[in-house]
Amino acid sequence: MDYVSALLPPVVMAVFFIGLVRVIVKTQGGAAKAKEDAAVDAAFERAESARRTAVSKADGV
């Protein structure tokens, strides 16, 4: 009976992990995907613009 108590925690953790992965995969995309993509694109553009500005100022000095 000791083997049952030894195997139970890893099996329970595996079941919860598989459930977590399924939830993550299922929630990718959907109605909010375009909004999230636009927010990420805007953040990348701000970072790129700031980098270009910093390089321009460094070249001008």
C-alpha positions as CSV (number, residue, x, y, z in Angstrom):
1,M,0.0,0.0,0.0
2,D,3.0,2.3,0.4
3,Y,3.4,2.4,-3.4
4,V,-0.1,4.0,-3.7
5,S,0.8,6.8,-1.3
6,A,4.1,7.3,-3.1
7,L,2.5,7.5,-6.6
8,L,-0.5,9.6,-5.7
9,P,1.1,13.1,-5.4
10,P,2.9,12.9,-8.8
11,V,-0.3,11.6,-10.5
12,V,-2.4,14.4,-9.0
13,M,0.3,17.0,-10.0
14,A,0.3,15.5,-13.6
15,V,-3.4,15.8,-13.9
16,F,-3.4,19.4,-12.7
17,F,-0.5,20.3,-15.0
18,I,-2.3,18.7,-18.0
19,G,-5.4,20.7,-17.1
20,L,-3.4,23.9,-16.9
21,V,-1.9,23.4,-20.3
22,R,-5.3,22.7,-21.8
23,V,-6.7,25.9,-20.3
24,I,-3.7,27.9,-21.6
25,V,-4.1,26.4,-25.1
26,K,-7.8,27.0,-25.2
27,T,-7.6,30.6,-24.2
28,Q,-5.1,31.5,-26.9
29,G,-6.9,33.6,-29.6
30,G,-10.5,34.4,-29.3
31,A,-12.2,37.8,-29.2
32,A,-9.5,39.6,-27.3
33,K,-6.6,38.4,-29.5
34,A,-6.7,41.4,-31.9
35,K,-6.8,43.8,-28.9
36,E,-3.8,42.0,-27.3
37,D,-1.9,41.9,-30.5
38,A,-2.4,45.6,-31.1
39,A,-1.2,46.4,-27.5
40,V,1.9,44.4,-28.1
41,D,2.6,45.9,-31.4
42,A,2.2,49.4,-29.9
43,A,4.6,48.6,-27.1
44,F,7.2,47.3,-29.6
45,E,6.8,50.4,-31.7
46,R,7.3,52.7,-28.7
47,A,10.4,50.8,-27.7
48,E,11.8,50.9,-31.3
49,S,11.0,54.6,-31.5
50,A,12.8,55.3,-28.2
51,R,15.8,53.3,-29.4
52,R,15.9,55.3,-32.7
53,T,15.7,58.6,-30.8
54,A,18.5,57.6,-28.4
55,V,20.7,56.5,-31.3
56,S,19.9,59.8,-33.2
57,K,20.8,61.9,-30.2
58,A,24.0,60.0,-29.6
59,D,25.0,60.5,-33.3
60,G,24.2,64.2,-33.1
61,V,26.3,64.9,-30.0
